[in-house]
Amino acid sequence: MNCKLDHVAITSNKVDELIDLFSYVFNSQVTKEVKDEEGIKQCWLSIGLQINRISEEAKPSPFFDHIALQVSDVDDCIKRSYDRGAISLEKGKNWILYPFGLCIELLPWEE
């Protein structure tokens, strides 16, 4: 089976500051963003990083949200994950939450 990292997602109450940091330090560009009345709600950067906004009161910030992996057989990975006690989240059956708290988004393999 093939598997590769697709992206890593973090949550933060400092989305604009993180965009600036990754743009300046790593020359990263915003490739997609979702906005609401408060500004940027989610964004994806060209270096494989996703940033999800949380409330100002939430601590700590930033923190890890999920890992997205591209795999050659999503259904088999889901089955194997269930064998280890994982569950699928309401977002979709490909969003897997393991008993120890790790969340992995399983995506189809792309060449």
N, C-alpha and C positions, 0 to 999 in steps of 0.2 A: 504494500500500500504506500502511496506517496502522501507526504504531508509537508507543508511549509507555512511559516508564519505569514499571515495576511496583514494584521494590524494589532496594535495595542491601544486600549482605550483607558483614559484616566478621567476622573471627575475632579472638578475644581470650581471654586467661587471666584477665580481670577482668570477667566478665559482669555480676555484681551491681553493680559500680561504674559500668559503662556504663548499665545500666538506671536507676540513681539519677541519673546525669548527665542523660540525655535526658528523664527524668521532671521533674527540677527545672528545667532550662534551657528545654526546649521543651514542657513540659506533656504529654509523650507517655505513653501507656498501653500496657502489655503486652496484646496482643490474642490471643496464643497462645504456649504454651511447652511444651517437652518436657523432662522431668526424668529423671535417673537417680540412682544412689546417691550421687553427688558433688554433686548439686544441679541447677541449670538447665543443660541441655546445649545447647538452642537456644531462642531466643525471637524473636518478631516484635513490633515496636512500631508504634503507630498512625501514625507519620510515614513509614512505608515503609522502615524499617530492620530487618534481620535480624541477630542476633548469634549466632555459633556458637562454642562453647567449645573451646579448645585446651589442651594441657597447660601447667602452670606453667613448664616449662623452655623452652617455645617462645618465640623472640624474632624479630622485634619483636612487640609487642602494643599496641594492636590493629592489624590489617592487613586490606587489602581482600581479599575472597573472590570475589564474582561480581556481575554486573549481571543483573537480570531485566527483560526487555522484553516487553510485550504487542504482538503483531503480528497483522495480519489474515490472514496466510497463513504458518503455521509451517513447512509442508513446503517452500515456496518459499525461505524464509530459510535452512533447513537446506541445501538444494541449493546456494544461492548461497555459503553458508559453506564447503561442501566445495570449491567452485570456487576458493576462496582458500586451500586447504590445511588447513582446520579438520577436526577429528574430533569425533565424538560420544563422550561419556563413558559409562561403564557405568551411571550413574544413569538414563539414558534418552537417546533420540536427540535430544531437545530441549535437552540440555545440551551446548553447543558449546565446544570448546577450540581457540583459534586458535594458530598456530605461535609467536607472540611471547608467549604466556602468558595472554592475556585469556580469561576464562570468561564466557559469556553463557548464561543460561537463557531459552529462548524459550517464551512462554506465549500461549495464544489471546487474541485481542482481547476485552475486556469493555467494554461501554458504561457 
